[in-house]
């Protein structure tokens, strides 16, 4: 029985909404799929890489998002330094009268000769402004900047942890607002893939409960990250299939979530060595066998169990199975 999609009914999430126009129509056009990664990158609030800081100010404070344990691009202010082009979320705030040209310059590192139609970019910007709560938050920041108020303000994007509701539209009080004062907070929202999540839907949460099934013997109460993403990327014609129909952007997303899932598995193994009976592997003997004879250099090893694909014990187990078959 094939059950990776829903774990025999245990994993159940609300149906995904159909994407708003014009994205819904564009996803059926092959010429758009060939440039969808460019379009998404031009609209993203942040990018991969950099360091983490959770605060934003309109003068000199550092800024970056934290999402699913990943590290994202660091932007030092809601406003760019003098003589510098705005980038990422700054493009939602600075010089929005020339926003399309600014986005093309930011994405192409200083030139506006990017081969993507200006009207297409403008339509996608309008779509996010009308539907995406992150975009609405930063447009609010733009209005505050244009008002010329002297009070310094920060943007806080607060994720309600363990909400357990997926794909619901966040309300203004849940996802963020323009607040006066100095603070830090963890952020929320699909800041890297605005075209995959045009409404700013919630992502994975470690406390999303299983759907109760009859005669279930599973002790775990909440779905894992792998189960969540496995459910998310299935083809369901009765629902919105924004992710599935996104071509190369879908491929990029798959690589991203695979990396996040693998990282989460490694974290679980590191924190549950005793439950995995790691002490039976005798770290000291393993160290001697590998040539680490200097006790001053022998630290605490993290043992990867055989179910972890690609680990030494996994490879040894598969080898022994193959030899037994021979």
N, C-alpha and C positions, 0 to 999 in steps of 0.2 A: 504493500500500500504506500503510495506517494504521500508523504506528510510533511515535507520540509516547508511547505507554504503556510500551514496553520497548526502544525503539531497535533493533528487529529482533533482539531477544534479548540485546543487550549488557547491559541493565539488568535485573538479577534480584535480588530481595530475598526473604528468608524470608517465608512466608505470615503474615498477621496473625492473631492469636488472636481467638477469640470473646470479647466483653466479658463480665465477670462479672455475676452477678445482684446487684441487680435492674436494673442498667443495660441488660442485654440485652433484657428485657421492656419497659422504659420507652421504648426507642428506637422501638418499634412503636406507641406511643400519641401521637396528634396533640396532646393537651392537654399532654403533657410537652415536646414539641418547642417549644411556644409559650413555655415558661419555662426552656428549657435553658440559655440564656445567664445567667439569674439564678442558677440552680443551680450552674453552673460558676464564676461569679464568687464565690459564697459559699464555694467549696471551694478556690479558687486559692491557691497559696503566695505569689504576688506578682502585680503588675499592671504594665502598660506605663507608661513615663514615669519621670522622676526621674534620679538620678545613679548611677554604678556604684561599688561597693566590694565586695570579695569576702570579707570576713571577718564573723564573727558572734561576739558575746560575750553573756554573760548579764547584763551590767550596762550599759555605755555605748558599746560598740563599734558602728560602723556596719554595716549589712547590706544587701546586694542581690544578686540573681542576674545572671549574664551568660549569655545563651542565644542562639546563632545571631547574635552580633554586635549584639543589640538591647539597649536600656537598659530596666531594669525599676524598679519602685517601690522606693524606699529606706526601709527600716525600721531604726531605730537600735539595736534590741536585741531579744533573744529575749523580753524582758518589756516591756510598755508602760509609759510614764511614769505616775506617780501621777495618778489622776483621769482617765486616758484609756482609751478602749475598746481592747482588743486588735484587731489586724487581720492579715489574710493568714496567714502561717505562725505568728504569735503565737497564733492561735486553736487551733492544734494543741497548744499548751503551757499556756496560761493558763486557769484556771477552766473546765476541761473538763466539770465537772458541769453547767454551764449553757451548754454549747457551742452548741446550736441557737439559743437566744435571743441569744447573743453574736454569732453569725454573721449573724443577721437584723439586729441593731442596726448591726453594722459595715458591712453592705452598704447599709442604708437611712439611713446617717448619723445614728444615734442613736435610732431608733425600732424597735420589734419588730413593727410592723404590716404587714410584708411579706406579700403574698398568695402564700404558698407553704406547703404542708402540712408541719408539723413532723415527722411520721412519715417523709415522703419524704426530708427533709434528713437525719434520723437514719440512715435506711437507707443513703444514699449515703456518709455519713461512715464507717459501719461497713464498707462495701464497700472504701473506700480504705484504711482501717486494716488490713484483711486482705490486700489485694493490692498496694498501692502502696508501693514501697520508700522514697520520699521521706516519705510519711506515717509509716511505721514509724520512720524516723530521727528525726523531730520528736517522735513519741510517746516515744522513748527520752530525748530532751531533757527532756520533761515529767517523766518519772520521776526524772531527775537533779535537777531543780529541786525536786520534791516531797520528795526525800530529805533536803533541808536541808544538803547538803554545803557546806562553806565554800570549796572550791576553785573558782575561776572556770574555766569551760570554754568551748570554741568548737565550732561545728559546721562541718565541712569537707565539701563535696560535690565530689568530684574526678572529673573526666571522664577516662577513659583515652583519650587522643587516638589517632586512627588505628587504632582497634580493628577497624573494618571489619565489625563484626557488628551487624546491625540487627534490632530487635524482640526480641532475646534479653532475658530477664529479667536485670537487673543483680543481682550478688551484693552482699552487704553490704560486702565489701572494695572493690568497684569504685565504688559510688555514694556511700558516705560513712560516717560514724560519729561518735561523740562522742569528741572528743580533748581532752586537757588541754594548755594552752599557748596562745601567741599566734602566729598565722600568717595567711597569706592564700593563697587558691587559687581557681582557676576552678571554677565549679560545673557540674553537669550535671542533666538531668532535665526533664520536661515540666511546668514549674512554673506555666504560665499556663492550660493546657488539661487539667486532671486528668480530665475526663470524656471527652476524646478519647483519652487515653492512660492508662487506669486502672491499668495495671501499671507505669507509670513507664518505658516503653520508651525506648531510645536514639533520638536524632534524627539529622539529617543530619551526616555527617562528610566532610571533603574528601578522605579517602583510602579511600573505599569503592570497591573495584576493579570493573571491568567483568567480565561473564561472557565468557569466551573464545568467539568464534564463528569458524567456518571461513571462510577467505578474507577476513577483516576487514582493511581497510587503514588503520584508524584508529590514529593514533600515540598519542593520549591514553590513559592507563591507568585513570583514575578518573572516576566519573560526576560530572556537574555538579549544582549545587543544583537547577536547573530540571528536569533529568532525574529527580532523586530525587523531587521533589514531584509531577511529572507521573505517575510510576509509582504514588505513594502514593494519589492521589485517584481512581484508576480503580475502576470497579465490578467486583468479583470475587465472585460469589455463593458460591463455594466457600470463601471466607475470611471472617474477621470484618470487618464493614463499619461499625465504630463511627463513623468520620469521615464517611462518605457519608450515613449515616442521621441525622446530628445537626442537621439543619435550619439554623436561623439561626446556631448555633455553628459549623457547617461553613462558612457564608458568611463569618463573621468570621475564621476560620482561613485561608480562601483569600486574603483581603485581606492578612493578616499575612505569609503566605509569599510572596505576590507582591511585597510591599514588600522583604522580605529578599532575594529573588532579584534584583530590580532593583538594589538596593544592591550586591550582589555583582558584578553585571555592570559597574556603574560603577567599582567598585574595580579590577576586572581591566583595564578600559580605561585607567584612570589609571596603573596600574603597568606597562602594556605599550605605551606610546605609540610606542616605537621599532619594535617588531614590527608595529605597525599603520601604520608609515610616516608618522607624524604630521609628521615634518620636511618632507615634501613639501608640506604645507599652508601653509608659510611663515607662521608666526605673526605676524611683524612686518607683513607686507602685510595680513593679516587685521585686525590692530589698526588700521592706517591706514584701511582701508576702512570700519571701524565707527566712525571718528571719534576713536579714542584716539591723539591726536597727541602727547601729553605722554609722553616716554619714561620719566619718573620713575614713571608710573602703570601702565606696561605690565609685567605679570607673565607668568608661564608659563601659557599656556592649555592646557587639556586638550581635545583634539579628539575629538568623538564621531563614529565612522565611520558610513557609510551603513546598515549592517545594524542599527544601534541605532534601534529604532522611535521615531519622533517627533523625532529629531535634525534639525537644519537640512539636513544632507546627505541624510538619508533622505527628507525632504519634497521637496528639489530633484530627487532621482533619480526619485521617483514623478511629479513634475510633468513632467519631461522624457519619461518613458515615456508619460504621458497625451497629451502634445502629439504624440509620434511616432505614436500610434494615430490621433489626429485627422488 
